[in-house]
């Protein structure tokens, strides 16, 4: 009985070249189906991938509940704080922290490049505005300008940001732990000599 339910309409509908059963107006629905259609299989695959990513983001937000401003603003602010911290260090530690800050800035740079904007100009503007205290300043790709991402309602799940930074840190640490590299020799090409035979001079 727990698996039974009611529906307002159950109908068979032609969708493309096939028939599908549509169950509508369910008062206590717990699952839904999403139909994606496109001109080619590649278009449908891209739609399915985009839909999956969107649903995963919504799931993370509902599960964790914490968000941060988007548009590359967290990365720029973090890079700024890291450089301030690097100034208190000496030697190689300072260089490592500065390089880590530089690596984090790849996110807003990539965002600007994929949006068709001048990434150098936008990066300089983002840095100057964050240095002026605008910690929510980010790149709004829809308006093609730097805006307050919090006020604009552009946010991202905090969990995704933390996971990305953790993964990058672990990968860098793993590389730094490598003591030596053994290069494999290339296999010699050419006809191989039959076993047991030797070269003789005539």
N, C-alpha and C positions, 0 to 999 in steps of 0.2 A: 504493500500500500504506500510506503514511503517513496517508491519510485514512480508512482502515478501522479498525473497532474491534469490541469485543464488548459485549454487554449480557445481563443476566440475564433480563430480561422485556421484551418488546415487545407492547403490547396497545392495542386501540382501546376508548376509554371515552367514554360519553355525558356531556357536560358542558353542562348547561342544555339548549338546543335543538340543539346541534351535537355532532359527534363529533371527538375528538382522539386522536392517537397518543401514547402514553406510552412512553418508553424508560427503563427503570429498571435499577438495580444495575450501572452501568457502572464497571469497575475503574479506568479512566484517563480520567475525564471532565474536559474543559477548559471546557465551557460548560454553563449550566443555563438553564432557562426558569421564569419565575415567573408563575403564573396569579392574576389579581386579579378578584374577583367582587363585585358590589354590586347593590343593588336598583334603582338608577337610574344613568344615564350620568354624572350629576354626582358621585355617590359614587365611581364607578370612576375618574373623572378626579382626584378628590382623593386617592384611594389611590395612583394612579400617580405623582402629584406628590410625595407623601410618600415613596414607595419610591425615587424618583429622587434626592431630597434625601439620604435615608439612605445610599444607595449611593455618592453623590458624597463624603459626609463620610468614609465608610470608605475610599474610594479615596485621598483626600487624606492620611489618617492613615497608610495603608500606604506611600504614596509619600514623604512627608516624615518621618514618625515622631515629630514633636514635637507635644506637646499642652500646653495650659494648663488651669488650673482653670476650671470654668464658673460659671454662676449669676450672671454680672455681676461676679465678683470681679476679673478683670483690669482692667476699665474703672474700677472704684472705686479700685483701687490706682494706676493710671496717672493718674487725675484728682488723687489726693492728691499724687503726685510732681510733677505739673505745677504745682500751686498752690505747692508748696515752691520750685520753680524760679522761678515768677513773682514771688515775694517778693524775689528778687535782681535783678529788672529794674526799669526806670523808664519812665514815660511810656506811650505807646501799646502798646509791646511787652508790658508787664505786663497790660494790658487784653486783648490778643489771646490770650495764653496762658491767662488765667483763663477766657475765653469758650470756648476750645478744650476745656478741662477740663470746663466745664459741658456742652458738647455731647456729650462722651463718656459722661456720666452718663445720657444718654437711654436707653442700652441696658438697664441694670438697672431704670430707671423703667418702661420699656415692658414688661419681663418681669413686674414686679409688677402692673401694670395688667391685662395679659392673663390673669393668674392670679387676678384678682378680689381682690387684696390692696390695702391702703392704701399707695400708692407713696411718700407722704411719710414715713410712719412707717418703712417699710423702708429708704428711702434714708438717713434720719438714723441708723438703727441700723447700717447697713452702713458709713457714714462713721466712726462712733464706734469700731467694732470694728477697722477698718483703721488708724485712728489709734492704737489700742492695740497694734498690731503683728500682728493676725490677717490676714495678707495673702492667705490663701486663703478668707476668709469670703465666702460668696455666698448667693444666694437659692435654696433648694431648693423648687421649686414643688410637688413631690410631698408634702413634709412641711409646706409653708406656713410655713417658718421659716428663719432664717439659720443656716447650718451651715458647717463646714469642707468645702469642695467637694473638696479633694484626698483627704481621709479618706473622704468619701462616694463617691468614684469617679466624680464628675461632671466630665468633661473635654471640651474642645473642641479642634479642630485649631488650632495656632498660625498656620498659613499663612492660614487664613480671617480671623483677627483682623488680621494684618499687612496683608492685601489690603484689608480694610475701612477701616483707618486711612489707608493710602496713597491710596485712592480719595477719601476725604473730604478729605484734605489737598490733593490735586490740584484737586478741585472748588472748595475755598475759595480756593486760590491763583489759579485762573482768574478767579473773580469779582473778586478784589482787583486784578487786572491791568486791569480795564475802566476806561478813562479817561473815557468819556462815553457817554451813552445817547441815541439819536435816536428820538424817539417818532413813529410813523407817524400821519399825519393820517387821520381817519375819512372815508370816502367819503360824499359828500353823497347823501342819499336823496331820492326824489321823481321826478317825470317829467322825463326828459332832453329837452332842446331839440334839434330836428333840426339837423344841421350846415348852416351857411350862413344860418340864420334869425336875426333880431334882434328885440328887443322894441321896439314902436312905441307911442307914445301916440296915443289917438284924440281 
